[in-house]
Amino acid sequence: MSTNMMMMMSRYSLPEPLDTGSSIEQPRMVLLHYEDRKLLTALSPQFKDVKADVIRLFYISNDLDVRISAKHPLLGDEKAEIDPHVWPWIVDQITALWVSTYPMPVVRLNVEYYNGLRSKQGDITATPYSTVLEIREKASHVFHPGSDLTFPSHAWFEKTLLSDEQTLLYYNIRDGCKIRVIEEPPNRVVEVKKKKK
């Protein structure tokens, strides 16, 4: 092998594995399967990071629903989709993951928007992965057309106050559900005049 070729290979090669006596833990490796590609990468202990890695590494479009399956000793030789909530308990048993993509499902929501004086209703569309913050912003623009402002508000589903960073999927909000968005009243500045003596 030529010297130039050896220099190029060493420049782009991975560092040497750490000594087994080292206190730094080696990352777990996983083989990802997507369509006709296979890719070896480090396995994250967080399911959301695994999904983000899959999307990044395989250049998967944002308008596709990504599902991840694995084989597990309980299933024998079968593969099954993984519930993100059980990921912490099975991650140490995973050596390979299979990725599949589907058209992103559309969630049509009936939104009641209340601004303190009156209530309006309308429909908006989202995906199961839309966050509550995205829903509130979309509702604000629907009910305040032509405004670039997003008005402070909070959202409710049934009797639950929704957290901005959570998704519709997290709350099991599906097509046809009703969400209430309540606009917070503006802060009023009251000027107090001093009495003359």
N, C-alpha and C positions, 0 to 999 in steps of 0.2 A: 504494500500500500504506500502511496506517495506521502511525503512529509506534509504537503499542503492538505491532503485529504485527512490525515490523522489530526492536524491542527484544527481543521473545521469540525471534525467529529467531537473532539474534546471541548471545543468552545460551546457546542450546543448540547452536550450530554448532561445528564442529571448528576448531581454531586454523589460522591460515594455514600453508601448506606452508613448510618451511624453504628458505632460499636454497640453490641448487645448490652454491654455494661453501662451504657449512657442512660442518664435520667430522662432524656427526651424520648417521648414515645413516637414510634414510626406511625404514619397515617395508615389506616386500613385501606386496602385497594378494592375496587369493584370493577367488574367488566360490564359496560353498558351496551345493550343491543338496541339499535333503532334502524328499522327497514333493513338494508343490506350492510350496514356499518356496525363495527364493533370498536369500542373505545375503552381503554383502561385508564382509570382516574382514581383519585383519593375519594373515599367515602365519607361524607359529612355525617356527624352525629345528629344533625337537624334535618328533618324531612324537607322543610321549605328550601333549605340550601341545596339539597340533592336535586329538587325540581328546578331551581334556578340554574344549577350547573348543567343539567340536561338541556334546558332551553338554550343556554349559551354555547355549549360544546357542539350541539347539532344544528345550531342556527334555526331554531323552530320559531315560526311566526307567532306573534302575539294574539292572532285571531284564531288560534287552534287550542283546543282543550287537551292538555298533556296528562296522560295517565301512566302510572308506573306500577309494574307487576314484578313479582319475585317468586322464587321457589322457596319453600319452607319445609322443614322436616315433618310438620303436621300434614302437609299436602302430598307427601310422596314425591312423584315426578311432575306434578301439576304446578302451573303458575297461577297466581291470583293477584288481583290489584291490592295495593296496600292502603289501609286506612292510616292517615297521618298520625292519629292518636296512639296507635300501637307501635309506631316506629321505634321509640326508645327501647322497647322490650325485645325487638327482633333485629335491630341493626347489627348486633354482634354475630348474627347467624347468616348474614347476607354476603354473598360473594359475586352475585350477578343480578342485574336488573334489566327488564325488558320495557321499552318505552313504546307507547302507541299514542297516536294523535287522532282527534275527531273534530268535526266542526264545533265551534264554540256555541253552546246552547244560549238562547236568548231568554232573558227573564223580563216579562212585562209587568211593571208594578203600577198599582193604582195609588197615587200619592195625594193625600189631603194636606194642603199647605195652609197653615194658620199663621197670620202675621199680627195677631193681637186684636185686630179689629174685625177681620172677616176671614172666611175660610174659602179656599178654592180647591177644586179637584181636577186632576188630570192624570194621564198615563205617561210613563217614561220607560225606556228600555235600558237594560243593563246586562251583565253576565253574572254567573254565580260568583265570579272572582272580583266583582266590583266591590270597592270598600264603601262603608257607610258615608265617609267623607265625600267620595265621588258622587254618591246618590244625593246627598244634601246640596252639593254644588250644582248638580244638574237640575234639581228641583228649583233652586234659587233662580237659575237662568230661565227656566220655563215660566215661572210665575212672576219674574221681573224682566220681561223681554226688553232687549235693547240696553240693559244695564250691564256694565262690566264688573259691578260689585258683587261680591258674595256676602250675603247677609248672615250674621251670626244666628245659628239655629241648632236645634238638636232633633234627633229622629227617634221615633218609637215604633215598635212592632208589637202588636197586641199590648201587653202591659210591661214590656221590657224597654228600658232606655238603651239605645244602641251605642256602642263604642266606635268612634271614627275609624280606627285602624283595622277593625274586623270586617270580614266579607259577608256577603249575603249567604254564602254557603255555610259559614260558621254558625249563623243564626237559623239555618234551615229555611230561609226566605226563598220561596219558589215562584214560578210563573203564576200571575194572578193574585198574589198577596197584596195586602194594603199596608202602606207605611204612612205614618203621620209625621210631618216635618213641622216643627213649631219654631217660628222665628222669635228670637229673643228681642224684647223691647229695647229701643235705642236708649243709650244713657242720656239722661236729660240734665242739662246744666241749669241750675236754678240760681238766678242772681238775687242776692239779698241786699235790699237798699237799707242803709242805716237811717234811722230816724234823726231828724234835726232837733237839736235841743233849743 
